[in-house]
Amino acid sequence: MTFAEIVARVRKGVQRDDLVDEYPDFVNEALMEIQQKRSWSFMKTTLEPLTLLAGDKTVALPADFKEFQNIRPPVHLILEDPAQPLNSIYKPIEVVYEHEEQRRVWSFGGLVWTMRLFMERVGTTATLGMVVPAEEDINLRVKYFAYLPALVNDNDTSPFIDAFPHMVLSAAKQNAFSTINDPFKDQMEADFQARFADAVRQDAYSEVAGRELRM
């Protein structure tokens, strides 16, 4: 289903011609809300490489960055909150070295050195930082969940619309009815929540479908 087609369906379902200019916005708002509520398999992407230059403490993450994927890096990297004591681990960070086959740890004088990284946001900008800057460029393969671009042209489409059109429709209609304070927004909210839960189950299943269970 294209952008124009789903906008037309929202318009037909709401039947308020005074909102004609806002229907595209309702759809894009719905798509963003769906992505903010959960990180979906459609949103997975890889940036390769992301380079922390020698001596630099931070590097900007892509503008579409939402959060890191929950994967196991081959090298032990730790995400720390720089506002906390150095040994206060905040959460694992989801980055791996550009060349996985190297699978080495850094060592100086026989002592294992663990890269300590942190992520922070200032406004809409997310940055990846190193607590102790390295003396050489660090190339990282960053696997993360990316926000999908807003729909603009009539023929634009989205994997959410392709896979879960009724969920997107419910969310867009809820936005429309909320704008005009129509009580029908509560029914659309309930419909959206039910369709969202079903979509989550389908997306979770797609993540494991075809995998071999090893004991």
C-alpha positions in Angstrom: 0.0 0.0 0.0 1.4 3.4 -0.9 1.4 6.6 1.1 -1.4 8.0 -1.0 -3.5 4.9 -0.6 -3.3 4.7 3.2 -3.9 8.5 3.5 -7.1 7.9 1.4 -8.2 5.1 3.8 -7.6 7.3 6.8 -9.7 10.1 5.2 -12.5 7.6 4.4 -12.5 6.3 7.9 -12.5 9.7 9.6 -14.7 11.6 7.1 -13.7 15.1 8.1 -12.8 17.1 5.0 -11.6 20.0 7.2 -8.7 17.7 8.1 -7.8 17.0 4.5 -4.4 18.7 4.8 -3.5 16.9 8.0 -4.2 13.3 7.0 -0.6 12.7 5.7 0.7 14.1 9.0 -1.5 11.7 11.0 0.0 8.7 9.1 3.6 9.8 9.6 2.9 10.5 13.3 1.5 7.0 13.6 4.6 5.5 12.0 6.9 7.4 14.4 4.8 6.5 17.4 4.9 2.8 16.4 8.7 3.0 16.1 9.1 4.8 19.4 7.1 2.2 21.3 9.3 -0.7 20.1 12.4 -1.5 18.0 11.3 -3.6 15.1 13.2 -6.0 12.9 12.5 -3.6 10.0 14.6 -1.0 11.7 17.9 -3.0 12.0 20.8 -1.5 10.1 24.6 -1.4 10.3 27.0 1.5 10.0 30.5 0.4 8.9 32.7 1.9 9.8 32.0 4.5 12.5 35.4 6.1 13.1 36.6 7.5 16.4 39.6 9.6 15.4 42.8 9.3 17.4 42.6 11.6 20.4 38.9 12.4 20.0 36.5 11.6 22.8 33.2 11.6 20.8 31.8 10.9 17.4 28.3 11.7 16.2 25.9 8.7 15.6 23.7 8.8 12.5 20.7 11.2 12.6 18.3 8.1 12.3 19.8 6.4 15.3 17.4 5.1 17.9 19.3 2.5 20.0 21.9 -0.2 19.7 20.8 -3.7 18.8 20.9 -6.4 21.6 23.7 -8.5 20.2 26.8 -10.0 21.8 30.0 -8.2 20.7 33.1 -10.4 20.1 35.2 -7.9 22.1 34.2 -6.8 25.6 32.9 -3.3 25.3 31.2 -1.5 28.1 28.7 1.3 28.0 29.2 3.6 31.1 27.5 6.6 32.4 30.2 9.2 32.5 28.4 10.9 35.5 28.9 7.8 37.6 32.2 6.4 39.1 34.4 4.8 36.5 33.6 1.2 37.6 29.9 1.8 37.6 28.6 -0.2 34.6 25.5 1.3 33.0 24.7 -1.3 30.3 26.4 -3.3 27.5 27.0 -1.3 24.3 26.2 -3.0 21.0 29.2 -2.3 18.9 31.8 -4.6 17.4 35.1 -4.2 15.8 35.1 -3.6 12.0 37.0 -6.8 11.4 35.4 -9.5 13.5 37.9 -12.1 12.5 40.6 -10.2 14.5 38.8 -11.0 17.7 41.6 -9.7 19.9 41.8 -7.7 23.1 44.0 -4.7 23.6 46.9 -5.3 25.9 49.8 -3.1 27.1 52.6 -4.6 29.2 50.6 -7.8 29.7 47.6 -5.9 31.1 44.2 -6.3 29.4 42.8 -2.9 28.5 39.0 -2.7 28.0 37.6 0.1 25.9 35.1 2.0 27.9 32.5 3.8 25.8 29.4 5.8 26.6 26.5 7.2 24.7 24.8 10.5 25.3 22.1 12.7 23.7 22.1 16.4 23.4 18.8 17.4 21.9 18.2 15.2 18.9 21.9 14.4 18.5 23.3 11.1 19.8 27.0 10.7 20.2 29.3 7.7 21.0 32.2 8.6 23.3 35.3 7.0 24.7 36.2 7.6 28.3 39.9 7.4 27.5 40.7 8.5 23.9 42.9 6.1 21.9 46.1 7.0 20.2 45.0 5.5 16.9 41.8 5.7 14.8 39.2 3.2 16.0 36.9 1.8 13.3 33.7 0.3 14.7 30.9 -1.7 13.1 27.8 -0.3 14.8 24.6 -2.3 14.6 21.6 -0.3 15.6 17.9 0.3 15.2 17.3 3.2 12.8 14.1 5.3 12.5 12.7 5.0 9.0 12.3 8.2 7.0 9.0 9.9 6.9 6.8 9.3 3.9 6.6 12.2 1.5 5.6 11.2 -2.1 2.4 9.6 -3.0 4.2 6.4 -4.1 6.3 6.1 -1.0 5.7 3.1 1.2 6.8 1.6 4.5 7.5 -1.9 5.7 5.0 -1.2 8.6 2.3 -0.4 6.1 3.1 -3.5 4.0 3.2 -5.8 7.0 0.7 -4.3 9.4 -1.6 -1.9 7.5 -4.5 -2.1 10.0 -2.2 -1.2 12.9 -1.0 1.9 11.1 -4.6 2.8 10.1 -5.8 2.5 13.7 -3.0 4.7 15.0 -3.5 7.3 12.3 -7.3 7.4 12.9 -6.6 7.7 16.6 -4.5 10.8 16.0 -7.1 12.3 13.8 -10.0 11.7 16.3 -7.8 13.0 19.1 -7.1 16.2 17.2 -10.9 17.0 17.1 -11.6 15.5 20.5 -13.9 12.9 19.1 -14.8 10.2 21.7 -14.3 7.6 18.9 -10.5 8.1 19.6 -10.9 5.7 22.6 -12.2 2.9 20.3 -9.3 3.5 17.9 -6.9 3.4 20.9 -8.2 0.0 21.9 -8.1 -1.3 18.3 -4.6 0.0 17.9 -3.4 -1.7 21.2 -4.8 -5.0 20.1 -3.3 -4.8 16.6 0.0 -3.6 18.1 0.2 -6.6 20.4 -0.5 -9.0 17.5 2.2 -7.2 15.3 4.7 -7.5 18.1 4.1 -11.3 18.3 4.5 -11.6 14.5 7.7 -9.5 14.5 9.2 -11.5 17.4 8.4 -14.7 15.6 10.1 -13.5 12.4 13.2 -13.0 14.4 13.5 -16.7 15.3 11.8 -18.3 12.3 14.1 -20.8 10.6 16.6 -20.9 13.4 17.9 -24.3 14.5 17.7 -25.1 18.2 21.0 -26.5 19.4 21.2 -28.4 22.7 
